[in-house]
Structures are given as C-alpha cells and as structure tokens.
Amino acid sequence: MAEQPVDERAMPVRVPPAPAFEYYYVVHRPRVVVKRDLLPAFSVLSAISLFGLPLGWLWAWLAPPQNVVVQQDGTMVPVTGESYHRLDGLMLFVLMGLAAGLITGIAVWMLRERRGPVVMVAATLGSVVAAYLGQLTGTGAAGGRYAVGAAPGVGDVIALAPVLETSWGVLAWPLGTALAYGCLAAWNGLDDLGRRLG
C-alpha cells in the first residue's frame, strides 16, 4: 500500500499555554475629611442654632392658651376640655421641630462640597442647640403674651400661657435633621457622597 501524502494544513498545531495573568483591582476609597471640614461644620452649627429663635417665637404665637377659672381658695381649675391644650402645645412644638429638622437636613445636604459625617454631626448638634433655644424663647414669649395684668378675682376666667412641661420635645429637631441627612446619604450611593462633583 502506498503512503498517502500528508496534508500539512490538517495537522494539529500545538499552542503554548498562555502565561498566567493576575489582575489586581485596587479600590480607592475616599477618606473621611475632618480637618478641612471643621470650620465649615462650626459655621453650620452656629447658623442652625440661630433658627431656634424664630421657631420659638412662632410656637408662642401658634400654641393655644389654657383657659382656667379662679377658685375661692386661689387654685385655678381648667375649663372643660381646655386641659388638652397642655398636650397641644407640646405636639405643636414637636411637629414644628420635625419639619425644621427635615428642612435643615435637606439644606445641609445641598452643601455638596462639605458632605460627610463631620457636617452631619455639626448639623445635628446645631439642631439640638436650636431646639433648646426655641424652647426657651417660646415659653418666654408666650409668658409675655399671656401675662395677667391685675390680680384675678374669684370666678374669673383667665388664659394661662402655653408651657412645655417636658424637655423631650427638644429631640424632634435633631432627629429630623439626622433622618433627612442619613436618608439622602443612603440614597446617594457614591463613595464620596458626590463631593468631587461640587
């Protein structure tokens, strides 16, 4: 039998194995900026603190007084249904604080070049100071607005100034601020919260 010619095109070709390729992916995570944000954070804290004064004045203007009747022994008994105004004043202060906190958190978030934990802490602390100043201003302004001129007689109905009987309402403003800022930061999704785009 005669050998058949070998077609070189049909011969398998040995390909040397490819060299091992190692791929290193280094994630460059932005660091938290502290020193550069300290002065702007102090400015944020100071500015937010001042907004407690108009909020307290607005609360004193909106909070309902409590109508009471002067008794013979000098005690004051609330008119039927008027004792609810003690809670109304507190709830109004809490709702105003939550609204102010949401606005504060959104406004501070708009400072794109300063986004981060330092400014968030400053905004929250500023909200605590603002709520405290608002409580002091509000109760003082309400006391002046509903001041009793002369000594009331027995059977007189007088309007007592609204008061905040607990200081827990102070927490509403910083809670709203932290909640708004935290939700916006979680929704952002960028490692640097978009600071480099500012």
C-alpha positions as CSV (number, residue, x, y, z in Angstrom):
1,M,0.0,0.0,0.0
2,A,1.4,3.3,-1.0
3,E,1.7,6.1,1.6
4,Q,-0.6,8.9,1.0
5,P,0.8,12.4,1.1
6,V,0.2,14.2,4.4
7,D,-1.6,17.5,4.1
8,E,0.2,19.9,6.4
9,R,-2.9,22.0,6.7
10,A,-4.8,19.3,8.5
11,M,-2.1,18.7,11.1
12,P,-2.9,19.9,14.7
13,V,-0.8,22.8,15.9
14,R,0.4,22.9,19.4
15,V,-0.2,26.3,21.0
16,P,1.9,27.1,24.1
17,P,-0.2,27.8,27.2
18,A,-0.9,31.4,27.9
19,P,1.1,33.0,30.7
20,A,-0.8,33.3,34.0
21,F,-2.4,36.7,34.1
22,E,-3.1,38.2,37.5
23,Y,-5.4,41.1,37.7
24,Y,-5.2,43.4,40.7
25,Y,-8.1,45.7,41.3
26,V,-7.4,48.3,43.9
27,V,-10.4,50.2,45.2
28,H,-9.6,53.7,46.0
29,R,-12.0,54.6,48.8
30,P,-12.2,58.2,49.7
31,R,-11.1,59.0,53.2
32,V,-13.3,60.9,55.6
33,V,-12.3,64.6,55.5
34,V,-12.1,66.0,59.0
35,K,-9.7,68.9,59.3
36,R,-10.8,70.7,56.1
37,D,-14.5,70.4,57.3
38,L,-14.1,71.6,60.8
39,L,-14.5,75.3,60.2
40,P,-17.5,74.9,57.8
41,A,-19.0,72.5,60.3
42,F,-18.7,75.1,63.0
43,S,-20.4,77.6,60.7
44,V,-23.2,75.2,60.0
45,L,-23.7,74.6,63.7
46,S,-23.8,78.3,64.5
47,A,-26.2,79.2,61.7
48,I,-28.6,76.4,62.5
49,S,-28.6,77.4,66.2
50,L,-29.9,80.8,65.3
51,F,-33.0,79.4,63.7
52,G,-34.3,78.3,67.0
53,L,-35.2,81.9,68.0
54,P,-37.8,82.5,65.3
55,L,-39.2,78.9,65.7
56,G,-39.7,79.6,69.4
57,W,-41.4,82.9,68.7
58,L,-43.7,81.2,66.1
59,W,-44.6,78.5,68.6
60,A,-45.6,81.1,71.2
61,W,-47.8,82.8,68.6
62,L,-49.5,79.5,67.5
63,A,-49.7,77.5,70.7
64,P,-53.2,77.7,72.3
65,P,-53.5,79.1,75.8
66,Q,-55.3,77.2,78.6
67,N,-58.4,78.9,80.0
68,V,-58.8,78.4,83.7
69,V,-61.3,79.5,86.3
70,V,-60.0,81.0,89.6
71,Q,-61.5,79.2,92.6
72,Q,-62.1,80.7,96.1
73,D,-59.0,79.1,97.6
74,G,-56.8,80.6,94.8
75,T,-56.4,77.5,92.8
76,M,-57.1,77.5,89.1
77,V,-59.3,74.8,87.5
78,P,-59.2,74.3,83.7
79,V,-62.4,74.9,81.8
80,T,-63.8,71.7,80.5
81,G,-61.7,70.5,77.5
82,E,-59.0,73.1,78.0
83,S,-56.6,70.8,79.7
84,Y,-55.9,69.2,76.4
85,H,-54.1,72.3,75.3
86,R,-51.2,71.3,77.5
87,L,-50.6,68.4,75.1
88,D,-51.4,70.5,72.1
89,G,-48.6,72.9,72.9
90,L,-46.1,70.1,73.2
91,M,-47.3,68.3,70.0
92,L,-47.1,71.6,68.1
93,F,-43.5,72.1,69.2
94,V,-42.6,68.5,68.2
95,L,-44.2,68.8,64.8
96,M,-42.5,72.2,64.2
97,G,-39.2,70.6,65.3
98,L,-39.6,67.7,62.9
99,A,-40.4,69.9,60.0
100,A,-37.5,72.2,60.8
101,G,-35.3,69.2,61.1
102,L,-36.2,67.8,57.7
103,I,-35.6,71.2,56.1
104,T,-32.3,71.5,57.9
105,G,-31.1,68.1,56.8
106,I,-32.0,68.8,53.2
107,A,-30.4,72.2,53.3
108,V,-27.2,71.0,54.7
109,W,-27.1,68.1,52.2
110,M,-27.1,70.8,49.5
111,L,-23.7,71.9,50.6
112,R,-22.2,69.3,48.2
113,E,-18.5,70.1,48.8
114,R,-18.9,69.5,52.5
115,R,-20.9,66.3,52.6
116,G,-19.8,63.8,55.2
117,P,-20.1,62.8,58.8
118,V,-18.4,65.9,60.2
119,V,-21.0,68.3,58.8
120,M,-23.8,65.9,59.7
121,V,-22.7,65.8,63.3
122,A,-22.4,69.6,63.3
123,A,-26.0,69.9,61.8
124,T,-27.4,67.6,64.4
125,L,-25.7,69.4,67.3
126,G,-26.8,72.7,65.9
127,S,-30.3,71.4,65.8
128,V,-30.1,70.4,69.5
129,V,-29.0,73.9,70.4
130,A,-31.7,75.4,68.1
131,A,-34.4,73.4,69.7
132,Y,-33.2,74.3,73.2
133,L,-33.1,78.0,72.3
134,G,-36.5,77.6,70.6
135,Q,-38.0,76.1,73.8
136,L,-36.6,78.9,76.0
137,T,-37.7,81.6,73.6
138,G,-41.1,80.1,73.0
139,T,-42.0,79.8,76.7
140,G,-40.7,83.3,77.4
141,A,-42.5,84.9,74.6
142,A,-45.8,83.0,75.4
143,G,-45.5,84.1,79.1
144,G,-45.2,87.7,78.0
145,R,-48.1,87.4,75.5
146,Y,-50.5,86.0,78.1
147,A,-49.4,87.9,81.1
148,V,-52.1,88.5,83.7
149,G,-52.2,92.3,84.5
150,A,-54.2,92.6,87.7
151,A,-54.9,90.0,90.4
152,P,-57.8,87.9,89.2
153,G,-61.0,87.6,91.3
154,V,-62.9,84.5,92.2
155,G,-64.7,83.1,89.2
156,D,-62.6,85.0,86.7
157,V,-61.6,83.1,83.5
158,I,-58.0,83.8,82.6
159,A,-55.9,82.5,79.8
160,L,-52.7,80.8,81.0
161,A,-49.7,80.9,78.7
162,P,-48.8,77.6,77.0
163,V,-45.9,75.8,78.5
164,L,-43.7,72.9,77.6
165,E,-43.8,70.7,80.6
166,T,-41.2,68.3,79.3
167,S,-37.9,68.8,77.5
168,W,-38.2,65.7,75.4
169,G,-39.6,67.8,72.6
170,V,-36.1,69.1,72.0
171,L,-35.2,65.8,70.4
172,A,-37.6,66.3,67.4
173,W,-35.4,68.8,65.5
174,P,-32.1,66.8,65.7
175,L,-34.0,63.6,64.9
176,G,-35.5,65.1,61.8
177,T,-32.1,66.5,60.7
178,A,-30.3,63.2,61.2
179,L,-33.1,61.3,59.5
180,A,-33.2,63.5,56.4
181,Y,-29.4,63.7,56.0
182,G,-29.0,60.0,56.6
183,C,-31.7,59.0,54.1
184,L,-30.1,61.3,51.5
185,A,-26.7,59.8,52.1
186,A,-28.0,56.3,51.8
187,W,-29.9,57.1,48.6
188,N,-26.8,58.8,47.1
189,G,-24.8,55.6,46.6
190,L,-21.5,57.3,45.8
191,D,-18.4,56.6,47.9
192,D,-17.6,60.3,48.4
193,L,-21.3,61.3,48.5
194,G,-20.7,63.4,45.4
195,R,-18.2,65.8,46.9
196,R,-16.0,65.7,43.8
197,L,-18.8,66.9,41.6
198,G,-19.3,70.1,43.6
